[in-house]
Amino acid sequence: MDKIENIITDDDFSFPEMERPVSMPLFQNSIFCFDSTDDFKKAIGNEYDSYLYTRGNNPTVRQVEQRIAKAEKGERAKLFASGVAAISAAILSQVQSGDHIICSDSAYSWAKHICSVYLKRFNVSVTFVNTRDIEAVKKAVCKNTKVLYIESPGSLFMSVSDLKALVEICKNNSIFSIIDNTWATPVFQNPLTLGIDAVVHSASKYLGGHSDILGGCVISNNAIIEHIFKTEFLPTGAVPDPFQAWLIQRGMRTLKIRLDYHYKAAMAVCDYLYTKTEVEQVYYPMHPKSPDYSLASSQMSGGCGLLSVKLKTDDEAKIKKAVDSLRFFRIGVSWGGYESLVFPLLAANGDPRLLRLHIGLENTDSLIEDLDKALFLLK
Ligand SMILES: *Cc1c(COP(=O)(O)O)cnc(C)c1O
């Protein structure tokens, strides 16, 4: 019996001196133990700033949070199991029964679902508005409006809202502002510096950067993150796994250079698409030909690899044939990894003329050649 216990217990385990590892060790443990009852009591009394149980904090997760907070120029960040978990926690933390939310009509589909279908069950109402239209936002404000939820740029038409003007409306009406900054990433846009209250990200996109993890985060000041931690994160348990966090910190090491490349590649693809007669419209706000360019470039310093194109034809058979012929653009949802992707909206019963493209890290000339061959099939 004794022998077995010696094998299976970690009583004499002590963490070795840190040997200055070049990357963060993975703390793949659920619990943390204490030397004394007093230390234990202290941790239980302040779970927000302690390592007690991985459903609250974990050193690997915390390191990623610090990195994301710094990148977004916020005080503190909280990592979640997915982007949608982070979005719902940020919104839910600010509302009670009887309140009202204003939500961008261009927001991510599940963010809209939370604001409408989900929160309706708790007597929270929502107005969807085009947040590029400042007067429409002003008109939507009610006495009980508590949250303005924005996604800018959006992730289908990449539409850009005037963040400074929206912040002013929020400040004048005591409305809490939340922005989904997944498209711009912390590299190209830092909305907290413009007065937005909280930023959310889907880390499943560029922060992870390799289409191999899900994750999400909220970034804000310390008081707001502590409130979200206590009212949403701990009770509902959308906890990131330490290994998932570890992969995000690894992805983030190359965030800047990946984004610089995606930006250059997307611009080159736009330059090409603007020359094609098969194309009705290109949606990429950081291109000088975009109607959003002057606003976009006043609040962002670059763009990611996600753009959309509207074709002139709505011939579904031809469009399917063109999409299926693509070699480098694989058909699928999501974006933000290495690979180029195409999302034909007809697959989701959307406008068949619309294709959303993710311009990946492959050789850009090959991508353009691939698109050129596909567009030729539309003639
Ligand atoms: C993917 C995505 C989300 C949702 O993130 P998940 O990690 O998939 O839950 C939210 N917002 C935007 C803009 C996204 O692209």
The ligand as an ORCA input file, in Angstrom:
! r2SCAN-3c Opt
* xyz 0 1
  C     -15.402     34.082    -35.363
  C     -15.873     35.364    -34.852
  C     -16.493     35.461    -33.616
  C     -16.792     34.251    -32.755
  O     -15.650     33.698    -32.241
  P     -15.549     32.146    -31.850
  O     -14.155     32.049    -31.338
  O     -15.801     31.364    -33.099
  O     -16.570     31.884    -30.805
  C     -16.849     36.712    -33.155
  N     -16.647     37.810    -33.917
  C     -16.075     37.749    -35.120
  C     -15.874     38.997    -35.898
  C     -15.672     36.528    -35.628
  O     -15.125     36.461    -36.850
*
